[in-house]
């Protein structure tokens, strides 16, 4: 991979990776109230999560976000892999947004005020797809 390709991808990986890593580290030390709020929100949309103990629930997203953020930040992780992980993560968040009552307006897409914080995660989906497409379509330099 050329130096120019690495430099082109660096801002996307660094900013997104740092954001997700910070979020995961914050959830790692979530107090009982925060863990219950996270678990309640997810459990309200995905009923099978309602039976999970809140502290155990919070540990799952925390570990996933720490792993994904680290993968995005480490240049040794292939871009296509880091981008695919980001795409899956953002897709999951947007699925939560689209399925949670009260998050979207009557058209089912545009956010309500309550849905705006999650709908903004569409930027991560765009970055993830962009990284995957860039990795798959970048020609390897001839030796």
C-alpha positions in Angstrom: 0.0 0.0 0.0 1.3 3.4 -0.9 2.1 6.1 1.6 -0.5 8.4 -0.1 -3.2 5.7 0.5 -2.3 5.4 4.2 -2.3 9.2 4.6 -5.6 9.5 2.8 -7.3 7.0 5.2 -5.6 8.2 8.4 -8.0 11.1 9.3 -11.0 8.8 8.9 -9.5 6.0 11.0 -8.0 8.3 13.7 -11.1 10.5 14.3 -13.6 7.6 14.2 -11.3 5.3 16.2 -10.7 7.8 18.9 -14.4 8.6 19.2 -15.4 5.0 19.5 -12.6 4.1 21.9 -13.5 7.0 24.2 -17.1 5.8 24.2 -16.1 2.3 25.1 -13.8 3.4 27.8 -16.6 5.5 29.3 -18.9 2.5 29.4 -16.3 0.3 31.0 -16.7 2.1 34.3 -20.5 2.8 34.0 -22.2 3.1 37.3 -25.4 1.1 38.0 -27.7 3.9 36.8 -25.9 4.4 33.5 -25.7 0.7 32.9 -29.5 0.3 33.6 -30.3 3.2 31.2 -28.2 1.6 28.4 -29.7 -1.8 29.0 -33.2 -0.4 29.3 -32.9 1.5 26.0 -31.6 -1.5 24.1 -34.0 -3.9 25.8 -36.9 -1.7 24.9 -36.1 -2.2 21.2 -34.7 -5.7 21.4 -36.7 -7.5 24.0 -34.3 -10.4 24.4 -31.8 -7.9 25.9 -34.3 -6.9 28.7 -33.4 -10.0 30.7 -29.6 -9.2 30.8 -28.3 -7.8 34.0 -27.4 -4.1 33.3 -23.8 -4.2 34.4 -23.1 -7.3 32.3 -25.0 -5.7 29.4 -22.8 -2.5 29.6 -19.7 -4.6 29.6 -20.6 -6.0 26.1 -20.8 -2.7 24.2 -17.8 -1.4 26.2 -15.6 -4.3 25.1 -16.9 -4.1 21.5 -16.3 -0.3 21.2 -12.8 -0.6 22.8 -11.9 -3.4 20.3 -13.3 -1.5 17.3 -11.8 1.8 18.3 -8.4 0.2 18.8 -8.7 -1.6 15.4 -9.4 1.7 13.7 -6.4 3.4 15.4 -3.9 0.6 14.7 -2.5 0.9 11.2 -1.6 -2.8 11.2 -5.3 -3.8 11.1 -6.2 -4.0 7.4 -8.5 -1.1 6.3 -11.0 -3.4 4.8 -11.4 -5.3 8.1 -11.5 -2.1 10.2 -14.0 -0.5 7.8 -16.2 -3.6 7.8 -16.3 -3.6 11.6 -17.2 0.1 11.6 -19.9 -0.5 9.0 -21.4 -3.3 11.1 -21.3 -1.3 14.3 -22.8 1.8 12.7 -25.5 -0.3 11.0 -26.4 -1.8 14.4 -26.8 1.7 15.9 -28.9 2.9 13.0 -31.0 -0.2 13.2 -31.6 0.7 16.9 -32.5 4.2 15.8 -35.0 3.1 13.1 -36.7 0.5 15.3 -37.0 2.4 18.5 -40.4 4.2 18.8 -40.2 7.9 19.1 -36.8 8.2 17.4 -38.1 9.0 13.9 -40.8 11.3 12.6 -43.9 9.8 10.9 -42.0 9.1 7.7 -39.8 6.6 9.7 -36.5 8.1 8.6 -36.1 11.7 9.7 -35.2 12.1 13.3 -37.2 13.5 16.1 -35.4 15.6 18.7 -35.1 12.4 20.8 -33.6 10.5 17.8 -31.1 13.1 16.7 -28.2 11.9 18.9 -28.4 8.4 17.4 -29.3 9.4 13.9 -26.0 11.4 13.7 -24.2 8.1 13.8 -24.9 7.8 10.1 -21.5 9.5 9.6 -19.8 6.4 10.9 -21.7 4.2 8.4 -20.5 6.5 5.6 -16.9 6.3 6.8 -17.1 2.5 7.2 -18.5 2.0 3.7 -15.9 4.5 2.4 -13.0 2.7 4.0 -14.2 -0.7 2.7 -14.7 0.6 -0.9 -11.4 2.4 -0.8 -9.6 -0.7 0.3 -11.3 -2.9 -2.3 -10.7 -0.5 -5.2 -7.2 0.8 -4.5 -4.7 -0.7 -6.9 -1.6 -2.1 -5.3 1.6 -0.4 -6.6 3.6 -2.4 -9.1 7.0 -3.4 -7.9 
